[in-house]
Amino acid sequence: MASSPPYPTPPGASVPVAGAPRPAHWWQRPWVRYGALITLLALSGLVILALVREETGTEGFLVGLGLAVLPVPLLIAAFRWLDRVEPGPWRNLIFAFAWGACAAALIAIVANSFATQWIATATADPAGADTLGATVIAPVVEESAKAAAILLLFLFRRRDFTGIVDGVVIAGVTATGFAFTENILYLGTAFGTDQLSGDSGIASVTAATFFVRVVMSPFAHPLFTVFTGIGFGIAALSGPRQRMRRLLLPPCGLLLAMGMHALWNGSASFGGYAFLAVYAAFMVPAFGLLTWLVIWTRQRELRTVRDELPAYVAAGWLGPAEPFALGSMRARHLARDYARHHLGKPAARAVTEYESYATSLAFLRHRGRSGRAGADFVLRERELLHELWRRREVARPALEYAARVTAPPVPVMMPWPMPGPAGPYPGHRPPYPQYRPPHPVQRTPHTAHPAPYPAYNPYRT
């Protein structure tokens, strides 16, 4: 249950923050960890850049880069749209994309090449080694490398990883980075093949590769890795007593991702008809099912916001109309537009932050009521309430305006026709008598909790 105080903390009051002890060793400091991580990703990027350029040539690399970047903004925008209810920080998405494009791609290229060469040497069958490597080795190595980014964020950014949508977004962005690097390699190699054969235009290998990898299946790698993200997302929703569920679901999601990846690679290895059959029978339905699941989960998150925030209205932290406005994506958009139109971009940014903090507060209370809150529940709740209070003067009028605009219309009851000649037929009578209260209702003003903010007129200029 929420532990909100009956009265809000006055503006400018300090929020108690637990004093964190300084790290005992230099390698435990945050800047050291961030520096090591950035260095690792940068070195991986340089190595993968050199390997791809060596494989495709400079001209092929530039062509592959120009074609491979085309689906990236669309995929990132799609996953960011799914995360609009409680947007995660950009630093997590940047890390996920960089890990997929650099570290995971480097691991996959090195491991796949080594395994394929070892199988070819052991069996003396290079063609069979390539097929086995594509259908067995590559799915295991690539999905494991991509899952490492999800695991790292799940362990070290647990506050930002709260459910299925977070798992889907992180997994999708990681896979988008991986597919970006892989597409550079495939498209650059195809361009080099066309340069040797003299083919160009629609009949070229580059055009065919672009159509299959960028037009038909830009969501292939994100679709595979999303299963791993769903496993971690469900684990994030599990309570402390559901330890087996938290331990088993991520590996199950990873195995499902490997299976889908192996099926997809196998269909490409065994001919065009097998590829089209798998594409139509498995890939498209799986993509539609996962899209429905994520959208349904997002609507469920909005219902959670509407259900949990009224407790803070009763405590005086939020206005009466805010739970409804914060539980509607249309109302949120209107509130940001209202603040931008009247007060400028900084006000719109403050409203966006207010919406994000309020959503996090609703999810925190939901976890607390279901017994899944951590030891820092009270501290985290106070921090979120403090951030909301700092932005209330800008955000509250905008949300109240958005709530009025988006509120459903109240049905108007038509008066019942009077009996007699004016009625629809002779002897017509209402089916029930007119209601009269048994005794007058005594209304007394409620003064236990005075309003925490002055009345605001949104139409005042």
C-alpha positions in Angstrom: 0.0 0.0 0.0 1.1 3.5 -0.6 2.5 5.4 2.3 1.6 8.9 1.2 1.4 11.5 4.0 -2.0 13.1 4.5 -0.6 16.5 3.4 1.9 17.2 0.6 5.4 18.4 1.5 5.6 22.2 1.0 7.4 23.5 -2.0 11.2 23.7 -1.5 11.1 21.1 1.3 13.9 18.5 1.1 13.1 14.9 0.4 14.9 12.4 2.7 17.4 10.4 0.7 19.1 7.5 2.3 22.8 8.2 2.4 24.7 5.8 0.2 28.2 4.8 1.4 31.0 5.7 -0.9 32.5 2.7 -2.8 35.4 1.1 -1.0 37.4 0.5 -4.2 37.9 2.8 -7.2 36.5 0.2 -9.7 33.2 0.3 -7.9 32.6 3.9 -8.8 29.9 4.6 -11.4 32.1 6.6 -13.8 34.6 3.8 -13.9 31.9 1.3 -14.9 30.5 3.6 -17.5 33.9 4.3 -18.9 34.7 0.6 -19.1 31.4 -0.1 -20.8 31.8 2.7 -23.3 35.4 1.6 -24.1 34.3 -2.0 -24.6 31.5 -1.0 -27.0 33.8 1.4 -28.9 36.5 -1.2 -29.3 33.9 -3.8 -30.5 32.6 -1.2 -32.9 36.0 -0.6 -34.4 36.8 -4.3 -34.7 33.4 -5.1 -36.3 33.9 -2.1 -38.7 37.3 -3.4 -39.8 35.9 -7.0 -40.3 33.0 -5.9 -42.3 35.1 -3.5 -44.4 37.6 -6.3 -45.1 34.8 -8.6 -46.2 32.9 -6.1 -48.4 35.5 -3.6 -49.5 35.2 0.2 -49.0 32.7 0.8 -51.7 30.6 -2.2 -50.7 30.7 -1.1 -47.1 29.4 2.4 -48.0 26.6 1.0 -50.2 25.6 -1.5 -47.5 25.7 1.2 -44.8 23.4 3.5 -46.9 20.9 0.7 -47.5 21.0 -0.9 -44.0 20.3 2.4 -42.2 16.9 2.8 -43.9 14.7 0.6 -41.7 16.5 1.6 -38.4 14.5 4.9 -37.7 11.2 3.2 -38.5 11.9 0.3 -36.1 13.2 2.6 -33.3 10.2 4.8 -33.7 7.9 1.8 -33.5 9.5 0.5 -30.3 9.5 4.0 -28.8 5.8 4.3 -29.6 5.1 1.1 -27.7 7.0 2.6 -24.7 4.9 5.8 -24.6 3.1 5.0 -21.4 6.2 4.9 -19.2 9.1 5.8 -21.5 12.4 4.4 -20.5 15.5 6.6 -20.5 17.3 7.0 -23.8 20.6 5.8 -22.3 19.1 2.3 -22.0 18.0 2.3 -25.6 21.4 3.7 -26.8 23.2 1.0 -24.8 20.9 -1.7 -26.3 21.4 -0.6 -29.8 25.2 -0.2 -29.4 25.4 -3.6 -27.8 23.5 -5.2 -30.7 25.4 -3.4 -33.4 28.9 -3.8 -31.9 29.3 -6.4 -29.2 26.7 -8.9 -30.2 27.6 -8.6 -33.9 31.3 -9.1 -33.1 30.6 -12.2 -31.0 28.3 -13.6 -33.7 30.8 -13.1 -36.5 33.7 -14.6 -34.6 31.8 -17.5 -33.1 29.9 -18.4 -36.3 33.0 -18.4 -38.4 35.0 -20.5 -36.0 32.2 -23.0 -35.5 31.5 -23.3 -39.3 35.2 -23.8 -40.1 35.6 -26.4 -37.4 32.6 -28.4 -38.6 33.8 -28.1 -42.2 37.2 -29.4 -41.2 35.8 -32.2 -39.1 33.3 -33.4 -41.7 35.1 -32.5 -44.9 31.7 -31.1 -46.1 31.8 -27.3 -46.5 28.3 -27.1 -47.9 26.9 -29.1 -45.0 28.9 -27.1 -42.5 27.4 -23.9 -43.9 23.8 -25.3 -43.6 24.5 -26.6 -40.1 26.1 -23.3 -39.0 23.1 -21.3 -40.3 20.4 -23.4 -38.8 21.9 -24.5 -35.5 25.1 -22.6 -34.6 24.0 -19.1 -35.7 20.6 -19.0 -33.8 22.2 -20.2 -30.6 25.2 -17.8 -30.7 23.3 -14.7 -32.0 20.3 -14.9 -29.7 22.6 -15.5 -26.7 24.7 -12.5 -27.6 21.6 -10.3 -28.0 20.1 -11.6 -24.7 23.2 -10.5 -22.8 22.1 -6.8 -23.3 18.6 -7.6 -21.9 20.2 -9.5 -18.9 22.5 -6.6 -18.1 19.7 -4.0 -18.1 17.5 -6.4 -16.1 20.2 -6.8 -13.4 21.7 -3.3 -13.3 18.8 -1.1 -14.4 16.1 -2.9 -12.5 14.2 0.3 -11.7 13.7 0.9 -15.5 12.7 -2.7 -16.2 9.3 -3.2 -14.8 7.2 -5.3 -17.2 6.6 -6.9 -20.6 6.7 -3.7 -22.6 10.1 -2.8 -21.2 11.4 -6.3 -22.2 10.0 -6.0 -25.7 11.4 -2.5 -26.3 14.9 -3.4 -25.0 15.0 -6.7 -26.9 13.7 -5.0 -30.1 16.2 -2.2 -30.0 19.0 -4.6 -29.4 18.0 -6.8 -32.3 17.6 -3.7 -34.5 21.2 -2.8 -33.9 22.3 -6.3 -34.6 20.3 -6.5 -37.8 21.8 -3.1 -38.9 25.3 -4.5 -38.8 24.3 -7.8 -40.3 22.5 -6.0 -43.2 25.7 -3.9 -43.9 27.6 -7.2 -44.3 25.0 -8.9 -46.5 24.2 -5.9 -48.7 27.9 -5.0 -49.1 28.8 -8.6 -50.1 25.9 -8.6 -52.6 27.1 -5.4 -54.1 30.6 -6.8 -54.5 29.1 -9.9 -56.2 27.2 -7.6 -58.6 30.4 -5.7 -59.3 32.1 -8.9 -60.4 29.2 -10.2 -62.5 28.2 -6.8 -64.0 24.6 -7.1 -62.9 22.6 -4.0 -62.0 19.1 -2.8 -61.4 16.2 -5.0 -60.3 17.9 -8.2 -61.5 20.9 -7.7 -59.3 21.8 -9.6 -56.2 21.9 -6.3 -54.2 18.3 -5.6 -55.1 17.2 -9.1 -54.2 19.0 -9.0 -50.9 17.5 -5.6 -50.1 14.0 -6.8 -50.9 14.3 -9.9 -48.7 16.1 -8.4 -45.7 14.9 -4.7 -45.6 11.5 -4.8 -47.3 10.0 -8.2 -46.5 11.6 -8.9 -43.1 13.0 -5.9 -41.3 11.3 -7.2 -38.2 12.9 -10.7 -38.3 15.6 -10.2 -35.8 13.5 -8.0 -33.5 10.8 -10.7 -33.6 13.1 -13.4 -32.5 14.7 -11.5 -29.6 11.3 -10.2 -28.4 10.5 -13.6 -27.1 13.6 -13.3 -24.8 12.4 -9.9 -23.8 8.9 -11.2 -22.9 10.5 -13.8 -20.7 12.5 -11.2 -18.8 9.4 -8.9 -18.7 7.2 -11.6 -17.1 10.1 -12.3 -14.7 10.1 -8.7 -13.7 6.4 -8.9 -12.9 6.9 -11.9 -10.7 6.9 -11.6 -6.9 9.7 -12.5 -4.5 8.0 -15.9 -3.7 7.8 -16.8 -7.4 11.5 -17.6 -7.7 11.2 -20.5 -10.0 9.1 -18.4 -12.4 11.7 -15.7 -12.4 14.5 -18.2 -13.0 12.8 -20.3 -15.7 10.9 -17.8 -17.9 13.9 -15.9 -19.3 15.7 -19.2 -20.5 12.3 -20.4 -21.9 12.0 -17.1 -23.9 15.6 -17.5 -25.1 14.9 -21.1 -26.3 11.8 -19.9 -28.1 13.8 -17.2 -29.8 16.4 -19.7 -30.9 13.8 -22.0 -32.3 12.1 -19.3 -34.3 15.5 -18.1 -35.6 16.5 -21.6 -36.6 13.2 -22.1 -38.4 13.7 -18.9 -40.3 17.3 -19.6 -41.3 16.4 -23.2 -42.2 13.7 -22.0 -44.5 16.2 -19.7 -46.3 18.6 -22.6 -46.7 16.1 -25.1 -48.1 14.7 -23.2 -51.1 12.3 -20.4 -52.0 9.1 -22.2 -51.4 10.1 -23.2 -47.9 11.0 -19.6 -47.2 7.7 -18.3 -48.4 5.8 -21.1 -46.4 7.6 -20.3 -43.2 7.1 -16.5 -43.8 3.4 -16.9 -44.3 2.6 -19.6 -41.8 4.8 -18.6 -38.9 6.5 -15.2 -39.2 3.5 -13.1 -40.1 1.1 -14.7 -37.5 3.8 -14.5 -34.8 4.4 -10.8 -35.7 0.6 -10.1 -35.5 0.2 -12.0 -32.2 3.1 -10.2 -30.6 1.9 -6.8 -31.8 -1.5 -7.5 -30.3 0.1 -8.7 -27.0 2.2 -5.6 -26.7 -0.7 -3.2 -27.5 -3.0 -5.1 -25.0 -0.3 -4.8 -22.4 0.0 -1.1 -23.0 -3.8 -0.6 -22.6 -3.5 -2.6 -19.3 -0.8 -0.3 -18.1 -3.1 2.7 -18.8 -5.8 1.0 -16.7 -3.3 0.5 -13.9 -2.6 4.3 -14.0 -6.3 5.1 -13.8 -6.8 2.6 -10.9 -3.8 3.4 -8.7 -3.5 7.2 -8.8 -6.9 8.1 -7.1 -5.2 7.2 -3.8 -2.9 10.1 -4.3 -5.8 12.4 -5.2 -7.4 11.6 -1.8 -4.1 12.4 -0.1 -3.9 15.8 -1.9 -0.9 15.1 -4.1 -2.8 15.0 -7.4 -5.8 16.9 -8.8 -9.2 15.1 -9.2 -9.0 15.0 -13.0 -5.4 13.8 -13.3 -5.9 10.0 -13.0 -8.3 10.1 -16.0 -6.0 12.3 -18.1 -2.9 10.3 -17.2 -4.7 7.1 -18.2 -5.4 8.3 -21.7 -2.8 8.7 -24.4 -4.9 11.3 -26.2 -5.3 13.4 -23.1 -1.6 13.2 -22.5 -0.9 14.5 -26.0 -3.4 17.3 -25.5 -1.8 18.3 -22.2 1.6 18.6 -23.8 0.2 20.6 -26.7 -1.7 22.9 -24.3 1.5 23.6 -22.3 3.6 24.1 -25.4 1.0 26.5 -26.9 0.7 28.7 -23.8 4.1 28.5 -22.1 6.5 27.1 -24.6 8.7 24.0 -25.1 10.1 24.0 -21.5 6.5 23.7 -20.2 5.7 20.9 -22.6 8.9 19.1 -21.4 7.8 19.5 -17.8 4.4 18.0 -18.6 6.1 15.1 -20.3 8.2 14.5 -17.2 5.2 14.9 -15.0 3.4 12.2 -16.9 6.3 9.8 -16.8 6.8 10.3 -13.0 3.1 9.8 -12.4 3.0 6.6 -14.4 6.1 5.3 -12.5 4.3 6.2 -9.2 1.2 4.2 -10.3 3.2 1.2 -11.2 5.2 1.4 -8.0 1.9 1.4 -6.0 0.6 -1.5 -8.0 3.7 -3.5 -7.2 3.4 -2.6 -3.6 -0.2 -3.7 -3.4 0.6 -7.0 -5.0 3.5 -7.7 -2.7 6.3 -7.1 -5.3 7.7 -3.8 -3.9 11.4 -3.6 -3.1 13.0 -2.5 0.1 13.2 1.1 -1.2 9.5 1.4 -1.9 8.9 4.3 0.6 12.0 6.2 -0.6 11.1 5.7 -4.2 7.6 6.9 -3.6 8.8 10.0 -1.9 11.2 10.8 -4.7 8.4 10.4 -7.3 6.0 12.6 -5.3 8.7 15.2 -4.9 9.3 15.3 -8.7 5.6 15.6 -9.3 5.2 18.5 -6.8 8.0 20.4 -8.4 6.2 20.4 -11.8 2.6 20.7 -10.5 2.1 24.4 -11.4 2.8 23.8 -15.1 1.4 20.3 -15.5 -1.8 20.4 -13.4 -3.7 23.0 -15.5 -2.7 21.3 -18.7 -3.9 17.9 -17.5 -7.2 19.4 -16.2 -7.7 21.0 -19.6 -7.0 17.7 -21.4 -9.4 15.9 -19.0 -12.2 18.2 -19.8 -11.7 18.0 -23.6 -11.4 14.2 -23.7 -14.1 13.4 -21.0 -16.9 11.2 -22.5 -20.1 13.2 -23.0 -22.8 12.8 -20.3 -26.0 11.4 -21.8 -28.9 13.8 -21.7 -32.2 12.2 -20.5 -35.2 13.4 -22.4 -38.3 14.3 -20.2 -41.0 11.7 -20.1 -44.2 12.7 -22.0 -47.1 13.8 -19.9 -50.2 11.7 -19.8 -53.3 12.8 -21.8 -53.8 13.9 -25.4 -50.1 15.0 -25.8 -48.8 11.5 -25.0 -48.0 8.8 -27.5 -51.3 7.0 -26.8 -54.3 7.4 -24.5 -53.7 6.5 -20.9 -50.0 6.6 -21.2 -48.2 6.7 -17.8 -44.6 6.6 -16.8 -43.4 3.1 -15.9 -42.1 4.2 -12.5 -43.1 7.0 -10.1 -41.1 10.2 -9.7 -38.3 9.7 -7.2 -38.4 11.7 -4.0 -35.7 11.4 -1.4 -37.0 10.1 2.0 -35.4 13.0 3.8 -33.4 16.1 2.9 -29.7 15.5 2.3 -27.5 17.5 4.7 -24.4 18.6 2.9 -21.5 19.8 5.0 -18.4 21.3 3.6 -15.3 19.0 3.8 -12.4 20.8 5.4 -10.2 18.0 6.7 -7.8 18.3 3.7 -7.6 21.8 2.2 -6.7 22.0 -1.5 -2.9 21.8 -1.9 -3.0 24.4 -4.7 -5.1 27.5 -5.6 -7.9 27.3 -8.0 -6.9 27.7 -11.6 -8.9 29.1 -14.5 -7.5 27.6 -17.8 -9.2 30.3 -19.8 -7.5 33.2 -18.1 -5.0 34.9 -20.3 
